[in-house]
Amino acid sequence: MANKQNNRNRNNDGSMTVEEAGRKGGEATSKNHDREFYEEIGRKGGEATSKNHDRDFYEEIGSKGGEARSNQRDNDNNDSDGKMSREEAGRKGGEARSKQRGNKKDND
C-alpha cells in the first residue's frame, strides 16, 4: 500500500511531483522554525497585501466570507445568537483597516 502512495507522488519518469516537493518542503520548514517565524511571515504577508489592495478588495473578501458563513449557518439550522454576522464583521473590519491606511471613499 505504501508503494502505491509513493507511486502517486511520482511523475512518470520517477521524479518527485510538485505536490510531493511542496509537502516535503513544508514539513522540513515546520521542523526548522517556531511559532514566531510563522507569526512574522504572516504579519509581513498581511502588510504586503494591505499595500497592494484598497478598501474595495477588503470589502469584497469580507462580503464573500460573510455570505459563505451565513450560508453555512443557514445549513446548520442555527438560530440567531445575537452576535454580529461574519459579513458585518468583515465589512466593519475592512472599513476600519481602510481608515487606518487613509483610503477613504468620497462618501465617507
Sequence and secondary structure as in RCSB ss.txt:
>XXXX:A:sequence
MANKQNNRNRNNDGSMTVEEAGRKGGEATSKNHDREFYEEIGRKGGEATSKNHDRDFYEEIGSKGGEARSNQRDN
DNNDSDGKMSREEAGRKGGEARSKQRGNKKDND
>XXXX:A:secstr
 HHHHHHHTB TTS B HHHHHHHHHHHHHHH  HHHHHHHHHHHHHHHHHH  HHHHHHHHHHHHHHHHHHHHH
HT    S   HHHHHHHHHHHHHHHHT   TT 
